[in-house]
C-alpha cells in the first residue's frame, strides 16, 4: 500500500509539473496564452483526480500491477519534466519549440502507459482513470493540431 501511495503521489506531481510548464509557456508566449492556460487548468484537474486516487487507495480500492510498479519509470519522467520546466524558465523557446516539447511530453505519457500500474475493481475509480487517459490523449491531439498549424505558418 505504501508503494501505491508513492506512485499516486508521483502521478499527482507529474500533473502539477505539467500545469506549471504550461503556465510558463503562457507567460513566455502571450500570443498563445489562452491555449496554454486551458491546458494548464486541465492538468490541475488531473492532479486533483490523482490526489483523489490517493484517498481511494487508503480505502483499499486500488492495487498496482507488479510488472509495471517501478517508481523509476515515474521518477525518470518527472525528472524529464523538471528539466523541461527549468529550460522553459531560463531559455528562449519559440511557439513551435514549446508545442513540439509539449507534444513529446503528452505522447510519452501515453506511450509509456503510465496509468497502467493502477488496477481497481471499482467502476467509479476506473471511470476516473479512463477520463485521465482520454484527457491526456485529447491534449496530445490538440497540441498536435496546433503544432501542425504553427508549422504551416512558419513555412
Secondary structure as UniProt FT lines:
FT   HELIX           2..28
FT   HELIX           30..32
FT   HELIX           33..58
FT   TURN            59..60
FT   STRAND          62..64
FT   TURN            66..68
FT   HELIX           71..90
FT   HELIX           95..111
FT   TURN            112..113
FT   HELIX           114..117
FT   STRAND          118..120
FT   HELIX           123..154
//
